[in-house]
Amino acid sequence: MADMTKVFTKDACPPIKANGQIYVSGQIPADSNGDLIDGSVAQKTEQCCKNVVAVLAAAGSSIEKVVKVNVFLIDMGDFAEMNGVFEKYFAHKPARSCVAVHQLPKGVPVEIECIALA
């Protein structure tokens, strides 16, 4: 594809830059070594958000430039706990979808992906 660039970061799954936008792959609660973290849904959401921040920084953008977020939960009962952390990182309130899914990679309870402006 024309004008599509892979961005590499040691801190999380790499995003794709295309036509002035950055597509951040789904981030799960794993540290920069790829090890899943322990803790509550809030702590795991925090790690997902930190990963998003790291990916966007590596791509030359920032969380303030996020325009769309997709959140995946394995239990909608965790929405309030996830949302408490989400609102701290995405205070500018980008468009968001949050859906419950049957299962996520590696058995994690939350995953976050987004699209940002470059």
Backbone torsions as a table, in degrees:
resi	resn	phi	psi	omega
1	MET	NA	143.4	177.6
2	ALA	-72.5	144.2	174.5
3	ASP	58.1	37.7	176.0
4	MET	-121.7	126.7	-175.6
5	THR	-128.4	132.1	172.3
6	LYS	-82.0	140.4	178.9
7	VAL	-115.1	133.1	-178.2
8	PHE	-108.5	136.3	176.4
9	THR	-139.6	141.3	178.1
10	LYS	-78.6	-10.9	-172.9
11	ASP	-92.2	-13.5	-177.2
12	ALA	-171.6	179.3	177.7
13	CYS	-61.2	137.5	-175.1
14	PRO	-71.7	142.9	174.9
15	PRO	-87.3	174.5	174.4
16	ILE	-120.2	132.5	174.1
17	LYS	-102.4	129.9	178.8
18	ALA	-151.4	128.1	174.4
19	ASN	49.6	45.8	175.6
20	GLY	79.0	9.2	178.6
21	GLN	-124.8	154.8	177.6
22	ILE	-119.2	124.6	179.9
23	TYR	-103.6	109.9	-177.4
24	VAL	-94.1	120.6	177.4
25	SER	-59.8	157.9	179.1
26	GLY	-54.9	127.1	-179.7
27	GLN	-104.1	127.0	177.7
28	ILE	-105.3	168.0	-177.1
29	PRO	-75.8	71.5	177.7
30	ALA	-123.6	145.2	178.8
31	ASP	-79.8	-177.3	-175.6
32	SER	-66.3	-13.5	174.5
33	ASN	-89.9	-3.9	-178.3
34	GLY	86.9	7.7	179.0
35	ASP	-86.5	132.8	177.2
36	LEU	-66.2	141.9	178.6
37	ILE	-92.3	155.2	174.4
38	ASP	-92.7	164.3	174.4
39	GLY	130.3	-170.8	-178.3
40	SER	-75.9	171.5	174.5
41	VAL	-61.1	-36.3	177.5
42	ALA	-61.8	-46.0	179.7
43	GLN	-65.3	-36.3	179.7
44	LYS	-72.3	-36.3	174.7
45	THR	-64.5	-41.4	177.6
46	GLU	-56.5	-43.8	179.6
47	GLN	-66.0	-41.1	176.3
48	CYS	-58.0	-44.8	-179.2
49	CYS	-66.0	-40.9	176.6
50	LYS	-60.5	-39.0	177.8
51	ASN	-64.1	-42.7	177.3
52	VAL	-59.5	-45.7	178.7
53	VAL	-58.0	-46.0	-178.9
54	ALA	-63.6	-42.4	179.8
55	VAL	-64.3	-46.9	-179.4
56	LEU	-62.8	-40.2	178.0
57	ALA	-61.9	-43.3	179.3
58	ALA	-63.1	-28.8	-179.6
59	ALA	-89.8	1.3	178.7
60	GLY	83.0	23.4	-179.6
61	SER	-126.5	-164.5	179.0
62	SER	-153.9	166.4	-178.3
63	ILE	-64.4	-27.2	178.4
64	GLU	-67.0	-15.8	-179.7
65	LYS	-97.0	5.7	177.8
66	VAL	-70.8	131.9	-179.9
67	VAL	-111.2	-20.3	-178.9
68	LYS	-149.2	133.8	179.2
69	VAL	-128.4	139.1	171.2
70	ASN	-118.2	124.7	178.1
71	VAL	-113.6	134.1	178.4
72	PHE	-117.7	127.9	177.9
73	LEU	-123.1	146.9	174.9
74	ILE	-87.6	-10.1	179.6
75	ASP	-147.3	114.7	179.2
76	MET	-64.0	-14.3	173.5
77	GLY	-63.8	-17.7	178.6
78	ASP	-90.1	2.5	-174.3
79	PHE	-57.8	-50.2	-175.9
80	ALA	-61.0	-42.3	-179.9
81	GLU	-65.3	-44.6	176.9
82	MET	-62.5	-45.0	-174.3
83	ASN	-64.7	-32.7	177.8
84	GLY	-59.4	-38.4	177.6
85	VAL	-79.6	-44.1	-178.9
86	PHE	-52.3	-45.8	-176.7
87	GLU	-63.8	-27.3	177.6
88	LYS	-70.5	-38.4	-178.2
89	TYR	-83.9	-36.2	-175.8
90	PHE	-111.7	53.3	-176.9
91	ALA	-62.3	-24.1	-179.7
92	HIS	-79.2	-0.8	173.4
93	LYS	56.1	65.0	174.4
94	PRO	-68.4	167.2	174.6
95	ALA	-58.4	142.3	-176.6
96	ARG	-145.8	143.3	167.0
97	SER	-119.7	143.0	174.3
98	CYS	-135.5	120.7	-177.6
99	VAL	-129.0	151.1	173.4
100	ALA	-91.0	136.2	179.0
101	VAL	-125.2	159.8	-178.2
102	HIS	-67.1	-37.9	-174.0
103	GLN	-157.8	149.2	176.0
104	LEU	-123.8	162.9	-179.1
105	PRO	-54.3	140.4	175.9
106	LYS	59.3	17.8	176.7
107	GLY	73.3	18.5	-179.3
108	VAL	-75.2	157.4	-178.3
109	PRO	-90.0	-11.7	-175.2
110	VAL	-148.2	145.5	174.4
111	GLU	-144.7	141.8	-178.5
112	ILE	-131.3	130.4	173.5
113	GLU	-128.3	159.3	-179.2
114	CYS	-157.5	170.0	174.2
115	ILE	-124.7	131.7	179.8
116	ALA	-130.3	162.4	172.9
117	LEU	-82.5	145.9	-179.6
118	ALA	-74.1	NA	NA
